[in-house]
């Protein structure tokens, strides 16, 4: 059974994107720990649907992403942040 080439796009016609290295904002500011009372720093790291933005998109390192997750969950539990934007 022969395979067809289909709709292959040559490498020269593909759109080339430049990947930039994302820097952890907490490492850059030399933050020792993420405080869950600081809503201004937590709000941009939550999507419109109320989900926590992953580290590959936000650029956070693994250590600060774990701290960020616990800080957001704590802020939600004491009603500083909503679980979703609609409610």
N, CA, C and O atoms as a CHARMM CRD file, in Angstrom:
* protein
*
  348
    1    1 UNK  N      0.84800  -1.17400   0.00000 PROA 1      0.00000
    2    1 UNK  CA     0.00000   0.00000   0.00000 PROA 1      0.00000
    3    1 UNK  C      0.90000   1.24700   0.00000 PROA 1      0.00000
    4    1 UNK  O      1.69900   1.43100   0.91800 PROA 1      0.00000
    5    2 UNK  N      0.77800   2.06500  -0.98200 PROA 2      0.00000
    6    2 UNK  CA     1.61400   3.24200  -1.11700 PROA 2      0.00000
    7    2 UNK  C      0.99700   4.42000  -0.38200 PROA 2      0.00000
    8    2 UNK  O     -0.21800   4.61400  -0.36400 PROA 2      0.00000
    9    3 UNK  N      1.86200   5.17700   0.20600 PROA 3      0.00000
   10    3 UNK  CA     1.40400   6.38200   0.90500 PROA 3      0.00000
   11    3 UNK  C      1.48800   7.57600  -0.03000 PROA 3      0.00000
   12    3 UNK  O      2.45200   7.73700  -0.77900 PROA 3      0.00000
   13    4 UNK  N      0.48100   8.39100   0.02800 PROA 4      0.00000
   14    4 UNK  CA     0.49900   9.60100  -0.77400 PROA 4      0.00000
   15    4 UNK  C      1.23800  10.70900  -0.03900 PROA 4      0.00000
   16    4 UNK  O      1.32100  10.71100   1.18900 PROA 4      0.00000
   17    5 UNK  N      1.76200  11.63200  -0.79400 PROA 5      0.00000
   18    5 UNK  CA     2.48500  12.72400  -0.16300 PROA 5      0.00000
   19    5 UNK  C      1.54900  13.70800   0.50600 PROA 5      0.00000
   20    5 UNK  O      1.94100  14.39700   1.44700 PROA 5      0.00000
   21    6 UNK  N      0.33200  13.78100   0.03700 PROA 6      0.00000
   22    6 UNK  CA    -0.65200  14.65200   0.67300 PROA 6      0.00000
   23    6 UNK  C     -0.31900  16.12200   0.51800 PROA 6      0.00000
   24    6 UNK  O      0.26000  16.53900  -0.48500 PROA 6      0.00000
   25    7 UNK  N     -0.68200  16.88200   1.49500 PROA 7      0.00000
   26    7 UNK  CA    -0.47800  18.33000   1.45500 PROA 7      0.00000
   27    7 UNK  C      0.72600  18.71600   2.29500 PROA 7      0.00000
   28    7 UNK  O      0.58100  19.37800   3.32300 PROA 7      0.00000
   29    8 UNK  N      1.88900  18.31600   1.87600 PROA 8      0.00000
   30    8 UNK  CA     3.09600  18.67100   2.60800 PROA 8      0.00000
   31    8 UNK  C      3.51700  20.09000   2.25200 PROA 8      0.00000
   32    8 UNK  O      3.40700  20.52700   1.10700 PROA 8      0.00000
   33    9 UNK  N      3.98600  20.76900   3.23500 PROA 9      0.00000
   34    9 UNK  CA     4.47600  22.12400   3.03600 PROA 9      0.00000
   35    9 UNK  C      5.99600  22.07400   3.13500 PROA 9      0.00000
   36    9 UNK  O      6.54300  21.52000   4.08800 PROA 9      0.00000
   37   10 UNK  N      6.66200  22.64300   2.16700 PROA 10     0.00000
   38   10 UNK  CA     8.11400  22.61300   2.19300 PROA 10     0.00000
   39   10 UNK  C      8.64500  23.47600   3.32900 PROA 10     0.00000
   40   10 UNK  O      7.97600  24.39100   3.81000 PROA 10     0.00000
   41   11 UNK  N      9.85100  23.16100   3.73700 PROA 11     0.00000
   42   11 UNK  CA    10.45000  23.86800   4.87300 PROA 11     0.00000
   43   11 UNK  C     10.65200  25.34400   4.58200 PROA 11     0.00000
   44   11 UNK  O     10.59100  26.17500   5.48800 PROA 11     0.00000
   45   12 UNK  N     10.89100  25.66800   3.32900 PROA 12     0.00000
   46   12 UNK  CA    11.15900  27.06600   3.00100 PROA 12     0.00000
   47   12 UNK  C      9.89200  27.92500   3.06400 PROA 12     0.00000
   48   12 UNK  O      9.97100  29.13500   3.27900 PROA 12     0.00000
   49   13 UNK  N      8.72500  27.29900   2.87700 PROA 13     0.00000
   50   13 UNK  CA     7.49900  28.08500   2.89200 PROA 13     0.00000
   51   13 UNK  C      6.84000  28.15000   4.27000 PROA 13     0.00000
   52   13 UNK  O      5.90700  28.92300   4.48400 PROA 13     0.00000
   53   14 UNK  N      7.33100  27.33500   5.19700 PROA 14     0.00000
   54   14 UNK  CA     6.78000  27.39800   6.54800 PROA 14     0.00000
   55   14 UNK  C      7.12000  28.72700   7.19500 PROA 14     0.00000
   56   14 UNK  O      8.16800  29.31900   6.94000 PROA 14     0.00000
   57   15 UNK  N      6.22900  29.16500   8.01700 PROA 15     0.00000
   58   15 UNK  CA     6.46300  30.42400   8.71500 PROA 15     0.00000
   59   15 UNK  C      7.45300  30.18300   9.84800 PROA 15     0.00000
   60   15 UNK  O      7.20600  29.37200  10.74100 PROA 15     0.00000
   61   16 UNK  N      8.54400  30.87400   9.80500 PROA 16     0.00000
   62   16 UNK  CA     9.57300  30.69100  10.82200 PROA 16     0.00000
   63   16 UNK  C      9.28700  31.63800  11.98400 PROA 16     0.00000
   64   16 UNK  O      9.08100  32.83800  11.80400 PROA 16     0.00000
   65   17 UNK  N      9.28200  31.06800  13.15500 PROA 17     0.00000
   66   17 UNK  CA     9.05600  31.87900  14.34100 PROA 17     0.00000
   67   17 UNK  C     10.30400  31.86700  15.19200 PROA 17     0.00000
   68   17 UNK  O     10.97900  30.84600  15.31700 PROA 17     0.00000
   69   18 UNK  N     10.59400  32.97700  15.76000 PROA 18     0.00000
   70   18 UNK  CA    11.74100  33.09000  16.64400 PROA 18     0.00000
   71   18 UNK  C     11.27700  32.79000  18.06500 PROA 18     0.00000
   72   18 UNK  O     10.36700  33.43700  18.58500 PROA 18     0.00000
   73   19 UNK  N     11.90100  31.82300  18.66700 PROA 19     0.00000
   74   19 UNK  CA    11.55500  31.47200  20.03500 PROA 19     0.00000
   75   19 UNK  C     12.41900  32.29900  20.97900 PROA 19     0.00000
   76   19 UNK  O     13.64700  32.26700  20.90200 PROA 19     0.00000
   77   20 UNK  N     11.77600  33.02700  21.85500 PROA 20     0.00000
   78   20 UNK  CA    12.51200  33.82300  22.82200 PROA 20     0.00000
   79   20 UNK  C     12.49100  33.11000  24.16100 PROA 20     0.00000
   80   20 UNK  O     11.50900  32.45700  24.51600 PROA 20     0.00000
   81   21 UNK  N     13.56600  33.23900  24.88500 PROA 21     0.00000
   82   21 UNK  CA    13.66800  32.61500  26.18900 PROA 21     0.00000
   83   21 UNK  C     12.83800  33.41900  27.18400 PROA 21     0.00000
   84   21 UNK  O     13.05200  34.61900  27.35600 PROA 21     0.00000
   85   22 UNK  N     11.89700  32.75500  27.83300 PROA 22     0.00000
   86   22 UNK  CA    11.07600  33.42400  28.81800 PROA 22     0.00000
   87   22 UNK  C     11.78200  33.36000  30.16400 PROA 22     0.00000
   88   22 UNK  O     12.34300  32.33100  30.54000 PROA 22     0.00000
   89   23 UNK  N     11.74500  34.45900  30.86900 PROA 23     0.00000
   90   23 UNK  CA    12.43100  34.56800  32.14800 PROA 23     0.00000
   91   23 UNK  C     11.39300  34.57300  33.25600 PROA 23     0.00000
   92   23 UNK  O     10.36300  35.23900  33.15400 PROA 23     0.00000
   93   24 UNK  N     11.66900  33.83400  34.30400 PROA 24     0.00000
   94   24 UNK  CA    10.77000  33.78900  35.45600 PROA 24     0.00000
   95   24 UNK  C     10.73600  35.16700  36.10400 PROA 24     0.00000
   96   24 UNK  O     11.77200  35.70500  36.49600 PROA 24     0.00000
   97   25 UNK  N      9.54300  35.73200  36.21300 PROA 25     0.00000
   98   25 UNK  CA     9.42500  37.09000  36.76600 PROA 25     0.00000
   99   25 UNK  C      9.76400  37.13600  38.24400 PROA 25     0.00000
  100   25 UNK  O     10.18400  38.17400  38.75600 PROA 25     0.00000
  101   26 UNK  N      9.58700  36.02500  38.92900 PROA 26     0.00000
  102   26 UNK  CA     9.89200  35.98900  40.36100 PROA 26     0.00000
  103   26 UNK  C     11.38700  35.83400  40.60300 PROA 26     0.00000
  104   26 UNK  O     11.91400  36.37500  41.57500 PROA 26     0.00000
  105   27 UNK  N     12.07800  35.10400  39.73300 PROA 27     0.00000
  106   27 UNK  CA    13.53700  34.99800  39.82900 PROA 27     0.00000
  107   27 UNK  C     14.19500  36.32400  39.45300 PROA 27     0.00000
  108   27 UNK  O     15.20100  36.71600  40.04600 PROA 27     0.00000
  109   28 UNK  N     13.62800  37.00400  38.47500 PROA 28     0.00000
  110   28 UNK  CA    14.19200  38.28200  38.03600 PROA 28     0.00000
  111   28 UNK  C     14.07300  39.34700  39.13000 PROA 28     0.00000
  112   28 UNK  O     14.96200  40.18200  39.29800 PROA 28     0.00000
  113   29 UNK  N     12.95700  39.30400  39.87100 PROA 29     0.00000
  114   29 UNK  CA    12.76700  40.26200  40.96100 PROA 29     0.00000
  115   29 UNK  C     13.37100  39.78200  42.27800 PROA 29     0.00000
  116   29 UNK  O     13.32800  40.49600  43.28100 PROA 29     0.00000
  117   30 UNK  N     13.93400  38.57000  42.27600 PROA 30     0.00000
  118   30 UNK  CA    14.54300  37.94200  43.45600 PROA 30     0.00000
  119   30 UNK  C     13.56400  37.87100  44.62200 PROA 30     0.00000
  120   30 UNK  O     13.87600  38.26700  45.74500 PROA 30     0.00000
  121   31 UNK  N     12.36400  37.35200  44.32500 PROA 31     0.00000
  122   31 UNK  CA    11.32400  37.17700  45.33300 PROA 31     0.00000
  123   31 UNK  C     11.62500  35.88800  46.08700 PROA 31     0.00000
  124   31 UNK  O     11.82600  34.84000  45.47400 PROA 31     0.00000
  125   32 UNK  N     11.65700  35.96500  47.43100 PROA 32     0.00000
  126   32 UNK  CA    11.95900  34.75700  48.21000 PROA 32     0.00000
  127   32 UNK  C     10.75100  33.84100  48.29300 PROA 32     0.00000
  128   32 UNK  O     10.89600  32.62200  48.19400 PROA 32     0.00000
  129   33 UNK  N      9.56200  34.40200  48.47400 PROA 33     0.00000
  130   33 UNK  CA     8.34900  33.58700  48.50000 PROA 33     0.00000
  131   33 UNK  C      7.19200  34.40000  47.93500 PROA 33     0.00000
  132   33 UNK  O      7.18100  35.62800  48.01500 PROA 33     0.00000
  133   34 UNK  N      6.22500  33.70000  47.36600 PROA 34     0.00000
  134   34 UNK  CA     5.06500  34.35800  46.77200 PROA 34     0.00000
  135   34 UNK  C      3.98200  34.46000  47.83200 PROA 34     0.00000
  136   34 UNK  O      3.57900  33.45400  48.41500 PROA 34     0.00000
  137   35 UNK  N      3.51600  35.66100  48.07700 PROA 35     0.00000
  138   35 UNK  CA     2.52300  35.91500  49.11600 PROA 35     0.00000
  139   35 UNK  C      1.13500  35.89600  48.47200 PROA 35     0.00000
  140   35 UNK  O      0.90200  36.56700  47.46700 PROA 35     0.00000
  141   36 UNK  N      0.22100  35.12800  49.05500 PROA 36     0.00000
  142   36 UNK  CA    -1.10100  34.98800  48.45300 PROA 36     0.00000
  143   36 UNK  C     -1.98300  36.20200  48.67900 PROA 36     0.00000
  144   36 UNK  O     -3.03800  36.30200  48.05300 PROA 36     0.00000
  145   37 UNK  N     -1.59900  37.12500  49.54100 PROA 37     0.00000
  146   37 UNK  CA    -2.37000  38.35500  49.73800 PROA 37     0.00000
  147   37 UNK  C     -2.14100  39.34900  48.60300 PROA 37     0.00000
  148   37 UNK  O     -2.96000  40.24300  48.38700 PROA 37     0.00000
  149   38 UNK  N     -1.03600  39.19900  47.88000 PROA 38     0.00000
  150   38 UNK  CA    -0.68600  40.12200  46.80000 PROA 38     0.00000
  151   38 UNK  C     -1.45200  39.73800  45.53000 PROA 38     0.00000
  152   38 UNK  O     -0.95200  38.98500  44.69300 PROA 38     0.00000
  153   39 UNK  N     -2.64700  40.25600  45.40400 PROA 39     0.00000
  154   39 UNK  CA    -3.53100  39.90500  44.29000 PROA 39     0.00000
  155   39 UNK  C     -3.02300  40.48400  42.97000 PROA 39     0.00000
  156   39 UNK  O     -3.24800  39.89600  41.91200 PROA 39     0.00000
  157   40 UNK  N     -2.34200  41.62600  43.02100 PROA 40     0.00000
  158   40 UNK  CA    -1.85900  42.26000  41.79000 PROA 40     0.00000
  159   40 UNK  C     -0.84900  41.38600  41.04500 PROA 40     0.00000
  160   40 UNK  O     -0.79500  41.41600  39.81600 PROA 40     0.00000
  161   41 UNK  N     -0.06000  40.62000  41.76800 PROA 41     0.00000
  162   41 UNK  CA     0.90700  39.75000  41.09700 PROA 41     0.00000
  163   41 UNK  C      0.29800  38.41100  40.68700 PROA 41     0.00000
  164   41 UNK  O      0.82500  37.74200  39.79800 PROA 41     0.00000
  165   42 UNK  N     -0.80500  38.01100  41.32300 PROA 42     0.00000
  166   42 UNK  CA    -1.43400  36.73200  41.00000 PROA 42     0.00000
  167   42 UNK  C     -2.43300  36.83900  39.85300 PROA 42     0.00000
  168   42 UNK  O     -2.60300  35.88700  39.09000 PROA 42     0.00000
  169   43 UNK  N     -3.08800  37.97400  39.72500 PROA 43     0.00000
  170   43 UNK  CA    -4.16700  38.14700  38.74500 PROA 43     0.00000
  171   43 UNK  C     -3.73200  37.90500  37.29500 PROA 43     0.00000
  172   43 UNK  O     -4.47300  37.24700  36.56500 PROA 43     0.00000
  173   44 UNK  N     -2.57000  38.39800  36.83400 PROA 44     0.00000
  174   44 UNK  CA    -2.18800  38.15300  35.43200 PROA 44     0.00000
  175   44 UNK  C     -1.85300  36.69500  35.13200 PROA 44     0.00000
  176   44 UNK  O     -1.77900  36.31200  33.96500 PROA 44     0.00000
  177   45 UNK  N     -1.65300  35.88600  36.15100 PROA 45     0.00000
  178   45 UNK  CA    -1.27700  34.49600  35.94400 PROA 45     0.00000
  179   45 UNK  C     -2.46700  33.55700  35.99900 PROA 45     0.00000
  180   45 UNK  O     -2.30600  32.34400  36.13400 PROA 45     0.00000
  181   46 UNK  N     -3.66800  34.12400  35.89200 PROA 46     0.00000
  182   46 UNK  CA    -4.89600  33.34100  35.83400 PROA 46     0.00000
  183   46 UNK  C     -5.59500  33.69100  34.52500 PROA 46     0.00000
  184   46 UNK  O     -5.72200  34.86500  34.17500 PROA 46     0.00000
  185   47 UNK  N     -6.04900  32.66100  33.80100 PROA 47     0.00000
  186   47 UNK  CA    -6.70600  32.89200  32.51500 PROA 47     0.00000
  187   47 UNK  C     -8.12400  33.42100  32.71900 PROA 47     0.00000
  188   47 UNK  O     -8.60200  33.51800  33.84900 PROA 47     0.00000
  189   48 UNK  N     -8.78300  33.75800  31.62900 PROA 48     0.00000
  190   48 UNK  CA   -10.15200  34.26100  31.69300 PROA 48     0.00000
  191   48 UNK  C    -11.11800  33.20200  32.22100 PROA 48     0.00000
  192   48 UNK  O    -12.12800  33.52700  32.84500 PROA 48     0.00000
  193   49 UNK  N    -10.80100  31.95300  31.96900 PROA 49     0.00000
  194   49 UNK  CA   -11.65200  30.86000  32.44200 PROA 49     0.00000
  195   49 UNK  C    -11.39800  30.53300  33.90900 PROA 49     0.00000
  196   49 UNK  O    -12.09100  29.69300  34.48200 PROA 49     0.00000
  197   50 UNK  N    -10.41900  31.18000  34.52100 PROA 50     0.00000
  198   50 UNK  CA   -10.11900  30.94600  35.92300 PROA 50     0.00000
  199   50 UNK  C     -9.04900  29.89900  36.14700 PROA 50     0.00000
  200   50 UNK  O     -8.81200  29.49400  37.28500 PROA 50     0.00000
  201   51 UNK  N     -8.40000  29.45300  35.08800 PROA 51     0.00000
  202   51 UNK  CA    -7.36200  28.43000  35.21600 PROA 51     0.00000
  203   51 UNK  C     -6.01000  29.09500  35.43900 PROA 51     0.00000
  204   51 UNK  O     -5.78000  30.22900  35.01900 PROA 51     0.00000
  205   52 UNK  N     -5.12800  28.37100  36.10200 PROA 52     0.00000
  206   52 UNK  CA    -3.77000  28.85500  36.33100 PROA 52     0.00000
  207   52 UNK  C     -2.98600  28.67800  35.02600 PROA 52     0.00000
  208   52 UNK  O     -2.99800  27.60400  34.42500 PROA 52     0.00000
  209   53 UNK  N     -2.31700  29.72900  34.60500 PROA 53     0.00000
  210   53 UNK  CA    -1.55000  29.70800  33.35000 PROA 53     0.00000
  211   53 UNK  C     -0.34200  28.79400  33.53100 PROA 53     0.00000
  212   53 UNK  O      0.37500  28.92800  34.52300 PROA 53     0.00000
  213   54 UNK  N     -0.09100  27.85800  32.59100 PROA 54     0.00000
  214   54 UNK  CA     1.04000  26.94500  32.74100 PROA 54     0.00000
  215   54 UNK  C      2.38700  27.65000  32.64000 PROA 54     0.00000
  216   54 UNK  O      2.49700  28.74800  32.09300 PROA 54     0.00000
  217   55 UNK  N      3.40200  26.99500  33.17600 PROA 55     0.00000
  218   55 UNK  CA     4.74000  27.58100  33.22100 PROA 55     0.00000
  219   55 UNK  C      5.33200  27.78000  31.84100 PROA 55     0.00000
  220   55 UNK  O      6.10900  28.71200  31.63400 PROA 55     0.00000
  221   56 UNK  N      4.98200  26.92100  30.88900 PROA 56     0.00000
  222   56 UNK  CA     5.55900  27.06700  29.54500 PROA 56     0.00000
  223   56 UNK  C      5.04800  28.31400  28.85000 PROA 56     0.00000
  224   56 UNK  O      5.69300  28.81500  27.92900 PROA 56     0.00000
  225   57 UNK  N      3.89400  28.82800  29.27800 PROA 57     0.00000
  226   57 UNK  CA     3.35100  30.05600  28.70200 PROA 57     0.00000
  227   57 UNK  C      3.77800  31.27400  29.52100 PROA 57     0.00000
  228   57 UNK  O      4.17300  32.29500  28.95900 PROA 57     0.00000
  229   58 UNK  N      3.69900  31.16500  30.83700 PROA 58     0.00000
  230   58 UNK  CA     4.03700  32.30700  31.68600 PROA 58     0.00000
  231   58 UNK  C      5.53300  32.50800  31.82300 PROA 58     0.00000
  232   58 UNK  O      5.98100  33.62600  32.08000 PROA 58     0.00000
  233   59 UNK  N      6.32600  31.44100  31.65600 PROA 59     0.00000
  234   59 UNK  CA     7.77500  31.55200  31.74500 PROA 59     0.00000
  235   59 UNK  C      8.31100  31.36400  33.14700 PROA 59     0.00000
  236   59 UNK  O      9.49300  31.61400  33.38400 PROA 59     0.00000
  237   60 UNK  N      7.48700  30.93300  34.08200 PROA 60     0.00000
  238   60 UNK  CA     7.94700  30.72100  35.44600 PROA 60     0.00000
  239   60 UNK  C      8.80400  29.47000  35.54000 PROA 60     0.00000
  240   60 UNK  O      8.62600  28.51900  34.77900 PROA 60     0.00000
  241   61 UNK  N      9.73800  29.48400  36.48500 PROA 61     0.00000
  242   61 UNK  CA    10.52600  28.27800  36.73100 PROA 61     0.00000
  243   61 UNK  C      9.67600  27.31300  37.55400 PROA 61     0.00000
  244   61 UNK  O      8.61900  27.68900  38.06100 PROA 61     0.00000
  245   62 UNK  N     10.13500  26.07800  37.68300 PROA 62     0.00000
  246   62 UNK  CA     9.34700  25.03900  38.35100 PROA 62     0.00000
  247   62 UNK  C      9.11200  25.36400  39.82300 PROA 62     0.00000
  248   62 UNK  O      8.02000  25.13600  40.34300 PROA 62     0.00000
  249   63 UNK  N     10.10900  25.88400  40.48000 PROA 63     0.00000
  250   63 UNK  CA     9.98600  26.21900  41.90500 PROA 63     0.00000
  251   63 UNK  C      8.91700  27.27300  42.12900 PROA 63     0.00000
  252   63 UNK  O      8.04900  27.11700  42.98800 PROA 63     0.00000
  253   64 UNK  N      8.98200  28.34300  41.35400 PROA 64     0.00000
  254   64 UNK  CA     8.01700  29.42200  41.54100 PROA 64     0.00000
  255   64 UNK  C      6.63300  29.06400  41.00800 PROA 64     0.00000
  256   64 UNK  O      5.63500  29.60300  41.48600 PROA 64     0.00000
  257   65 UNK  N      6.55600  28.16900  40.02900 PROA 65     0.00000
  258   65 UNK  CA     5.25000  27.72400  39.54100 PROA 65     0.00000
  259   65 UNK  C      4.52700  26.93200  40.62700 PROA 65     0.00000
  260   65 UNK  O      3.31400  27.07500  40.78600 PROA 65     0.00000
  261   66 UNK  N      5.24700  26.10400  41.37200 PROA 66     0.00000
  262   66 UNK  CA     4.63800  25.36900  42.47800 PROA 66     0.00000
  263   66 UNK  C      4.16700  26.31300  43.57200 PROA 66     0.00000
  264   66 UNK  O      3.06800  26.15000  44.10200 PROA 66     0.00000
  265   67 UNK  N      4.99900  27.30900  43.91800 PROA 67     0.00000
  266   67 UNK  CA     4.61400  28.29000  44.93000 PROA 67     0.00000
  267   67 UNK  C      3.41700  29.11800  44.46300 PROA 67     0.00000
  268   67 UNK  O      2.52700  29.44100  45.24900 PROA 67     0.00000
  269   68 UNK  N      3.40900  29.45100  43.19100 PROA 68     0.00000
  270   68 UNK  CA     2.31500  30.22600  42.61800 PROA 68     0.00000
  271   68 UNK  C      1.00600  29.46100  42.69100 PROA 68     0.00000
  272   68 UNK  O     -0.03600  30.03400  43.01100 PROA 68     0.00000
  273   69 UNK  N      1.05500  28.16700  42.39400 PROA 69     0.00000
  274   69 UNK  CA    -0.14400  27.33500  42.44200 PROA 69     0.00000
  275   69 UNK  C     -0.72800  27.28600  43.84900 PROA 69     0.00000
  276   69 UNK  O     -1.93800  27.42500  44.02500 PROA 69     0.00000
  277   70 UNK  N      0.11900  27.09100  44.84100 PROA 70     0.00000
  278   70 UNK  CA    -0.38700  27.04900  46.21700 PROA 70     0.00000
  279   70 UNK  C     -0.89700  28.41300  46.66200 PROA 70     0.00000
  280   70 UNK  O     -1.87800  28.49500  47.40100 PROA 70     0.00000
  281   71 UNK  N     -0.23600  29.49700  46.21600 PROA 71     0.00000
  282   71 UNK  CA    -0.68500  30.83900  46.58900 PROA 71     0.00000
  283   71 UNK  C     -2.05300  31.15500  45.97900 PROA 71     0.00000
  284   71 UNK  O     -2.90600  31.74800  46.63900 PROA 71     0.00000
  285   72 UNK  N     -2.26100  30.76000  44.72400 PROA 72     0.00000
  286   72 UNK  CA    -3.55400  31.00200  44.07600 PROA 72     0.00000
  287   72 UNK  C     -4.64700  30.18200  44.74800 PROA 72     0.00000
  288   72 UNK  O     -5.75500  30.67600  44.95800 PROA 72     0.00000
  289   73 UNK  N     -4.34500  28.94300  45.08100 PROA 73     0.00000
  290   73 UNK  CA    -5.33500  28.09700  45.75100 PROA 73     0.00000
  291   73 UNK  C     -5.69200  28.63600  47.13000 PROA 73     0.00000
  292   73 UNK  O     -6.85400  28.58500  47.53300 PROA 73     0.00000
  293   74 UNK  N     -4.70600  29.14900  47.85300 PROA 74     0.00000
  294   74 UNK  CA    -4.97700  29.73800  49.16800 PROA 74     0.00000
  295   74 UNK  C     -5.81000  31.01000  49.03900 PROA 74     0.00000
  296   74 UNK  O     -6.72300  31.24200  49.83200 PROA 74     0.00000
  297   75 UNK  N     -5.49700  31.82500  48.04500 PROA 75     0.00000
  298   75 UNK  CA    -6.25600  33.05700  47.83000 PROA 75     0.00000
  299   75 UNK  C     -7.69600  32.75200  47.43000 PROA 75     0.00000
  300   75 UNK  O     -8.60600  33.49300  47.80000 PROA 75     0.00000
  301   76 UNK  N     -7.91300  31.68400  46.68900 PROA 76     0.00000
  302   76 UNK  CA    -9.26800  31.28600  46.32000 PROA 76     0.00000
  303   76 UNK  C    -10.04800  30.79300  47.53300 PROA 76     0.00000
  304   76 UNK  O    -11.23900  31.07400  47.66800 PROA 76     0.00000
  305   77 UNK  N     -9.37700  30.06000  48.41100 PROA 77     0.00000
  306   77 UNK  CA   -10.06300  29.50000  49.57100 PROA 77     0.00000
  307   77 UNK  C    -10.51700  30.56200  50.56700 PROA 77     0.00000
  308   77 UNK  O    -11.52800  30.37600  51.24400 PROA 77     0.00000
  309   78 UNK  N     -9.79400  31.65900  50.66600 PROA 78     0.00000
  310   78 UNK  CA   -10.23400  32.71600  51.57700 PROA 78     0.00000
  311   78 UNK  C    -10.91300  33.86600  50.82600 PROA 78     0.00000
  312   78 UNK  O    -11.05000  34.97200  51.35100 PROA 78     0.00000
  313   79 UNK  N    -11.33400  33.58500  49.59200 PROA 79     0.00000
  314   79 UNK  CA   -12.16400  34.47000  48.76600 PROA 79     0.00000
  315   79 UNK  C    -11.47600  35.77600  48.36500 PROA 79     0.00000
  316   79 UNK  O    -12.14600  36.79300  48.18600 PROA 79     0.00000
  317   80 UNK  N    -10.15500  35.76100  48.22200 PROA 80     0.00000
  318   80 UNK  CA    -9.47900  36.92200  47.65000 PROA 80     0.00000
  319   80 UNK  C     -9.53000  36.87500  46.13100 PROA 80     0.00000
  320   80 UNK  O     -9.56200  37.91300  45.47000 PROA 80     0.00000
  321   81 UNK  N     -9.53800  35.65900  45.57800 PROA 81     0.00000
  322   81 UNK  CA    -9.67800  35.45000  44.14300 PROA 81     0.00000
  323   81 UNK  C    -10.91400  34.58300  43.91200 PROA 81     0.00000
  324   81 UNK  O    -11.27200  33.74400  44.73900 PROA 81     0.00000
  325   82 UNK  N    -11.55200  34.80800  42.76600 PROA 82     0.00000
  326   82 UNK  CA   -12.69700  33.96500  42.43500 PROA 82     0.00000
  327   82 UNK  C    -12.20500  32.70300  41.72200 PROA 82     0.00000
  328   82 UNK  O    -11.13200  32.69400  41.11900 PROA 82     0.00000
  329   83 UNK  N    -13.00400  31.64700  41.80300 PROA 83     0.00000
  330   83 UNK  CA   -12.64100  30.40100  41.14200 PROA 83     0.00000
  331   83 UNK  C    -12.78100  30.53100  39.63400 PROA 83     0.00000
  332   83 UNK  O    -12.04200  29.88800  38.88800 PROA 83     0.00000
  333   84 UNK  N    -13.71800  31.35500  39.17300 PROA 84     0.00000
  334   84 UNK  CA   -13.85300  31.64100  37.75800 PROA 84     0.00000
  335   84 UNK  C    -14.27100  33.09900  37.60900 PROA 84     0.00000
  336   84 UNK  O    -14.81400  33.69500  38.53900 PROA 84     0.00000
  337   85 UNK  N    -14.01800  33.66200  36.44600 PROA 85     0.00000
  338   85 UNK  CA   -14.34200  35.06800  36.20700 PROA 85     0.00000
  339   85 UNK  C    -15.83700  35.31900  36.12100 PROA 85     0.00000
  340   85 UNK  O    -16.30000  36.42600  36.39500 PROA 85     0.00000
  341   86 UNK  N    -16.59500  34.29700  35.74100 PROA 86     0.00000
  342   86 UNK  CA   -18.04300  34.48500  35.54500 PROA 86     0.00000
  343   86 UNK  C    -18.80000  34.60700  36.87200 PROA 86     0.00000
  344   86 UNK  O    -19.85800  35.23200  36.93600 PROA 86     0.00000
  345   87 UNK  N    -18.25300  34.01100  37.91200 PROA 87     0.00000
  346   87 UNK  CA   -18.97700  34.01800  39.19100 PROA 87     0.00000
  347   87 UNK  C    -18.36500  34.94000  40.19800 PROA 87     0.00000
  348   87 UNK  O    -18.86400  35.05000  41.31700 PROA 87     0.00000
